[in-house]
Amino acid sequence: MKQPKVTVITATYNLIKNNRKDYFIQALESVHNQSYENIEHLVIDGASDDGTIKLLQEYQDKGWITYYSEPDKGIYDAFNKGIDKASGKYIAFLNSDDFYNNKNAVKLSVNKLEKTNADFSFATAHIVREDGSIYYVFKPNTNWVWSRMPFCHQTMFTKTEVLKKEGKFNLEYKSASDYDFIIRLFLKNYKFCKVNANIATFRLGGESCENAKVSILEQMQIFKNLYKEFYDLSQNELENIVRFNDMPEILLRKLPAKNLLWHYKKFKIKKFTRKYISFKISLTKGIEYFSLLGKWYKKPKQNVDLSFEEYLDSINYD
């Protein structure tokens, strides 16, 4: 049986000028050396004028990539152009600074997607500093999706038809449009699957890291826009979500139960076991509501005395 085609999309702009050439080549090699054979790698360039086009032409001549170069409105505009040009059944986005740290990354992801007929997949990733040292290991947790990124976007493989159906990436956001798209998928109850492997490495220093303040403010706008049909969040509530993962209970109760109460559904299939009855009673009485969220994650309220503006200025990834 022929393997379904996978399209990997990478956006570039002035790699040479920004000293990102070596990182980009590492990204290309990690795709080219995958054990999965049916991959097209599209590079969408934003009309670089520093010698990047020559580099792209070199790798296109090798047959590693197909590139397109024209002015764009930023990385998500480039991704959207890549989606329009993609011919694969599934699409993955790999930034020019990042790479697959597992030669079976694509194979594992596609196999799980095909087996489960899921709309998108995700996995564990390494987050590293510029010098290559590990900052932390990003393990997926979909319970956190409503208030923070639930997994590393570089590990995500999505059906092309889903990306197109949902309107691709929202260009209103310059730094957090991937998170906006993920929340939209969860709100509409698209089927997902987790790949039990560490498959990608994300390097700190990209747009969301260099301009963390913009990213945080965009997340607040995303929450405001996407949750307004369930609950109109106040400015103070928005600030508490991004600072402490402190979600208003009234909002949590109104969000789609299929994703929110997944623990309850797991218990439910056990029918009338003692564990199920105990959990049902606590659900009925509303006791320990956050237990429904699998021990809902809340950031410790450190520096609670800081104003929100001071909090934004304090964000760093050291």
C-alpha positions as CSV (number, residue, x, y, z in Angstrom):
1,M,0.0,0.0,0.0
2,K,1.4,3.4,-1.0
3,Q,2.2,5.7,1.9
4,P,0.1,8.9,2.0
5,K,2.1,12.0,1.1
6,V,3.1,14.4,3.8
7,T,3.9,18.0,3.1
8,V,6.4,19.7,5.4
9,I,6.3,23.5,5.2
10,T,9.1,25.8,6.2
11,A,9.1,29.6,6.1
12,T,12.3,31.6,5.5
13,Y,13.4,35.2,5.2
14,N,17.0,36.5,4.9
15,L,18.7,33.5,6.5
16,I,22.2,34.6,5.6
17,K,21.8,38.1,7.0
18,N,20.3,36.8,10.3
19,N,23.0,34.1,10.7
20,R,20.4,31.2,10.5
21,K,22.0,29.3,7.6
22,D,23.4,26.5,9.7
23,Y,20.1,26.0,11.6
24,F,18.2,25.9,8.3
25,I,20.5,23.3,6.8
26,Q,20.0,21.2,10.0
27,A,16.2,21.5,9.5
28,L,16.5,20.4,5.8
29,E,18.7,17.4,6.7
30,S,16.2,16.3,9.4
31,V,13.5,16.2,6.8
32,H,15.6,14.6,4.1
33,N,16.9,11.9,6.4
34,Q,13.4,10.7,7.5
35,S,12.7,7.0,7.3
36,Y,9.4,7.9,5.7
37,E,9.7,8.2,1.9
38,N,6.7,10.1,0.6
39,I,7.5,13.6,1.7
40,E,7.4,16.9,-0.1
41,H,9.2,19.8,1.6
42,L,8.0,23.2,0.6
43,V,10.0,26.3,1.5
44,I,8.1,29.5,1.4
45,D,10.5,32.5,1.3
46,G,9.5,36.1,1.9
47,A,11.5,37.6,-1.0
48,S,14.9,37.4,0.7
49,D,17.6,39.6,-0.8
50,D,20.7,38.5,1.1
51,G,21.8,35.3,-0.8
52,T,19.2,33.0,0.7
53,I,17.6,32.4,-2.7
54,K,20.9,31.0,-3.9
55,L,21.0,28.6,-1.0
56,L,17.4,27.5,-1.6
57,Q,18.2,27.0,-5.3
58,E,21.1,24.7,-4.3
59,Y,18.9,22.4,-2.3
60,Q,16.1,22.5,-4.8
61,D,18.6,21.3,-7.4
62,K,19.5,18.5,-5.1
63,G,15.8,17.5,-5.1
64,W,15.4,18.1,-1.3
65,I,12.9,21.0,-1.5
66,T,10.6,23.0,-3.7
67,Y,10.8,26.7,-2.9
68,Y,8.8,29.8,-3.7
69,S,9.9,33.3,-3.1
70,E,7.7,36.4,-3.0
71,P,6.8,39.2,-0.5
72,D,4.5,38.1,2.4
73,K,2.9,39.4,5.5
74,G,4.9,37.3,8.0
75,I,5.3,33.6,8.9
76,Y,1.6,32.7,9.1
77,D,1.0,34.2,5.7
78,A,3.9,32.1,4.4
79,F,2.4,29.0,6.1
80,N,-1.0,29.8,4.4
81,K,0.7,30.0,1.0
82,G,2.3,26.7,1.7
83,I,-1.0,25.1,2.6
84,D,-2.4,26.3,-0.8
85,K,0.5,24.7,-2.6
86,A,0.6,21.5,-0.6
87,S,-0.3,18.2,-2.3
88,G,0.1,16.0,0.8
89,K,-2.7,14.4,2.8
90,Y,-1.1,15.7,5.9
91,I,0.8,18.9,6.6
92,A,3.5,19.7,9.2
93,F,5.2,23.0,9.9
94,L,8.9,23.1,10.7
95,N,10.4,26.5,11.3
96,S,13.8,27.2,9.8
97,D,15.5,27.1,13.2
98,D,14.0,23.8,14.3
99,F,14.5,20.2,13.3
100,Y,13.2,16.6,13.7
101,N,15.4,14.9,16.3
102,N,13.9,11.5,15.4
103,K,14.4,10.0,12.0
104,N,11.0,8.2,12.4
105,A,9.1,11.4,13.3
106,V,7.0,11.4,10.1
107,K,6.5,7.7,10.0
108,L,5.3,7.5,13.6
109,S,3.0,10.4,13.2
110,V,1.4,9.2,9.9
111,N,1.1,5.6,11.2
112,K,-0.8,6.9,14.3
113,L,-3.0,9.2,12.2
114,E,-3.9,6.4,9.7
115,K,-4.6,3.9,12.5
116,T,-6.9,6.2,14.5
117,N,-8.3,8.2,11.6
118,A,-7.5,11.3,13.7
119,D,-7.6,14.8,12.2
120,F,-4.3,15.9,13.8
121,S,-1.5,14.4,15.9
122,F,1.2,15.8,18.3
123,A,4.1,14.5,20.3
124,T,6.8,15.4,22.8
125,A,9.5,17.9,21.9
126,H,12.8,19.2,23.1
127,I,13.0,23.0,23.7
128,V,16.6,24.1,23.5
129,R,18.5,27.4,23.9
130,E,20.5,29.0,21.2
131,D,23.6,27.0,22.3
132,G,21.8,23.7,22.0
133,S,21.4,23.0,25.7
134,I,18.0,21.7,26.7
135,Y,15.7,24.3,28.2
136,Y,12.9,21.8,29.0
137,V,11.1,18.8,27.5
138,F,7.7,19.8,26.3
139,K,5.3,16.9,27.0
140,P,1.8,17.3,25.6
141,N,-1.2,17.8,27.9
142,T,-4.4,18.6,26.1
143,N,-6.1,19.5,29.4
144,W,-4.3,22.8,29.3
145,V,-5.4,23.8,25.8
146,W,-7.9,26.4,27.0
147,S,-5.2,28.6,28.8
148,R,-1.8,27.7,27.3
149,M,-0.2,25.9,24.4
150,P,-0.9,22.1,25.0
151,F,2.0,20.8,22.8
152,C,4.8,22.0,20.6
153,H,3.5,23.1,17.2
154,Q,6.5,21.6,15.5
155,T,5.3,18.1,16.5
156,M,1.8,18.6,14.9
157,F,0.7,16.8,11.8
158,T,-2.8,17.9,10.5
159,K,-5.0,16.7,7.7
160,T,-4.7,19.2,4.8
161,E,-8.5,19.2,4.3
162,V,-8.9,20.3,7.9
163,L,-6.5,23.2,7.6
164,K,-8.3,24.4,4.5
165,K,-11.8,23.9,5.9
166,E,-11.0,25.9,9.1
167,G,-9.6,28.9,7.1
168,K,-5.9,28.2,7.8
169,F,-4.0,30.6,10.1
170,N,-5.5,33.9,11.2
171,L,-3.2,36.7,10.0
172,E,-4.5,39.0,12.7
173,Y,-1.9,37.4,14.9
174,K,1.8,37.7,14.2
175,S,3.1,35.5,17.0
176,A,0.4,33.2,18.4
177,S,-1.8,32.2,15.3
178,D,-0.8,28.6,15.7
179,Y,-2.3,28.5,19.2
180,D,-5.4,30.2,17.9
181,F,-5.7,27.5,15.3
182,I,-5.3,24.7,17.9
183,I,-8.0,26.1,20.2
184,R,-10.3,26.3,17.2
185,L,-9.8,22.6,16.5
186,F,-10.5,21.7,20.1
187,L,-13.6,23.9,20.2
188,K,-15.0,22.0,17.2
189,N,-14.1,18.6,18.7
190,Y,-11.8,17.5,15.9
191,K,-10.3,14.1,16.6
192,F,-6.7,14.0,17.8
193,C,-4.1,11.4,18.7
194,K,-0.9,11.5,20.7
195,V,2.4,10.0,19.3
196,N,4.3,8.5,22.2
197,A,7.7,9.7,21.1
198,N,10.0,12.8,21.2
199,I,10.1,13.8,17.6
200,A,11.2,17.5,17.2
201,T,13.4,20.2,18.7
202,F,12.3,23.7,19.0
203,R,15.0,26.4,19.3
204,L,14.3,29.4,21.5
205,G,14.7,32.7,19.8
206,G,11.9,32.8,17.3
207,E,9.2,35.4,17.1
208,S,7.2,34.3,20.1
209,C,10.3,34.3,22.2
210,E,11.9,37.5,21.0
211,N,8.7,39.4,21.4
212,A,7.1,37.5,24.4
213,K,5.1,40.6,25.3
214,V,3.3,40.6,21.9
215,S,2.7,36.8,22.2
216,I,1.1,37.2,25.6
217,L,-1.1,40.1,24.5
218,E,-2.1,38.1,21.4
219,Q,-3.1,35.1,23.5
220,M,-5.3,37.4,25.6
221,Q,-7.0,38.6,22.4
222,I,-7.4,35.0,21.2
223,F,-9.2,34.0,24.5
224,K,-11.4,37.1,24.2
225,N,-12.4,36.3,20.7
226,L,-12.8,32.6,20.8
227,Y,-14.5,32.3,24.2
228,K,-16.9,35.2,23.9
229,E,-19.8,32.9,22.7
230,F,-19.4,31.1,26.1
231,Y,-18.5,33.9,28.5
232,D,-17.3,37.5,28.1
233,L,-14.0,37.6,29.9
234,S,-13.0,40.8,31.8
235,Q,-9.6,42.3,31.5
236,N,-8.7,41.1,35.0
237,E,-9.8,37.5,34.1
238,L,-7.7,37.6,30.9
239,E,-4.7,38.7,32.9
240,N,-5.2,36.0,35.4
241,I,-5.4,33.3,32.7
242,V,-2.1,34.3,31.1
243,R,-0.3,34.9,34.4
244,F,-1.6,32.0,36.5
245,N,-3.6,29.7,34.2
246,D,-6.5,30.7,36.4
247,M,-9.6,30.0,34.3
248,P,-13.0,31.2,35.5
249,E,-15.1,28.2,36.6
250,I,-18.1,29.6,34.7
251,L,-16.2,29.5,31.5
252,L,-14.8,26.0,32.1
253,R,-18.3,24.7,32.6
254,K,-19.5,26.0,29.2
255,L,-16.6,24.9,27.1
256,P,-17.1,21.7,24.9
257,A,-17.5,18.7,27.3
258,K,-16.0,16.3,24.8
259,N,-12.6,17.7,25.4
260,L,-13.0,19.2,28.8
261,L,-14.4,16.2,30.7
262,W,-12.3,13.5,29.1
263,H,-11.5,12.0,32.5
264,Y,-15.2,11.6,33.2
265,K,-15.7,9.8,29.9
266,K,-12.9,7.4,30.7
267,F,-14.5,6.6,34.0
268,K,-17.9,6.2,32.5
269,I,-16.9,3.3,30.3
270,K,-16.0,1.4,33.5
271,K,-19.7,1.4,34.2
272,F,-20.5,0.7,37.9
273,T,-17.2,0.2,39.4
274,R,-16.5,1.7,42.8
275,K,-14.2,4.2,41.3
276,Y,-16.8,5.3,38.8
277,I,-19.5,5.8,41.5
278,S,-17.2,7.8,43.7
279,F,-16.3,10.1,40.7
280,K,-19.9,10.5,39.7
281,I,-20.9,11.6,43.2
282,S,-18.2,14.2,43.2
283,L,-19.3,15.4,39.8
284,T,-22.9,15.6,40.9
285,K,-22.1,17.6,44.0
286,G,-19.7,19.9,42.2
287,I,-16.9,19.0,44.7
288,E,-13.4,19.6,43.5
289,Y,-14.5,20.8,40.1
290,F,-10.9,21.0,38.8
291,S,-10.5,17.3,39.2
292,L,-12.6,17.1,36.0
293,L,-9.6,18.7,34.2
294,G,-7.1,16.1,35.3
295,K,-5.6,18.2,38.1
296,W,-6.0,21.4,36.1
297,Y,-2.6,23.1,35.8
298,K,-2.2,26.5,37.6
299,K,1.0,28.4,37.6
300,P,2.3,29.3,41.1
301,K,1.3,32.9,41.9
302,Q,4.9,34.2,42.2
303,N,5.4,37.9,41.9
304,V,1.7,38.4,42.5
305,D,2.5,41.9,43.7
306,L,3.7,42.9,40.2
307,S,1.4,44.9,38.1
308,F,0.4,43.3,34.8
309,E,2.8,45.7,32.9
310,E,5.6,44.7,35.2
311,Y,4.8,41.1,34.7
312,L,5.1,41.5,30.9
313,D,8.4,43.2,31.2
314,S,9.7,40.4,33.4
315,I,9.1,37.6,30.9
316,N,12.3,35.9,29.7
317,Y,13.4,32.4,28.6
318,D,16.8,32.2,30.3
